[in-house]
Amino acid sequence: MKHAMVFSEEQLDEAFEWVCKQRIHHPSNADIWHLRFHWVSIKPQLLNSLRSKSYCFSPMQRIVKRDGSIIHMWSSQDSLVLKVLTNMLSCVLPINSTLC
């Protein structure tokens, strides 16, 4: 059975709030602040690209922490999209599958 993925403004807003909370302590040059500042103009473009199935993920960011350790992170926008997809798929896929 084929399930249609319908993206809504509400889903984006929910994921936006989530990513903002997750990254509240990120430094001033982190991309979350650009996303927050420009959300009103980014949201319709993002919604359109998701609905038209033309959204492309960016390469993961390589971040060197103060202690010299390296982490790889999705951009804030990509993280938001992954959150939307996770929320949508959790309604379709079994959560407690014995196959996982």
Secondary structure, 3 states (H helix, E strand, C coil): CCCCCCCCHHHHHHHHHHHHHHCCCCCCCCHHHHHHHCHHHHHHHHHHHHHCCCCCCCCCEEEECCCCCEEEECCHHHHHHHHHHHHHHHCCCCCCCCCC
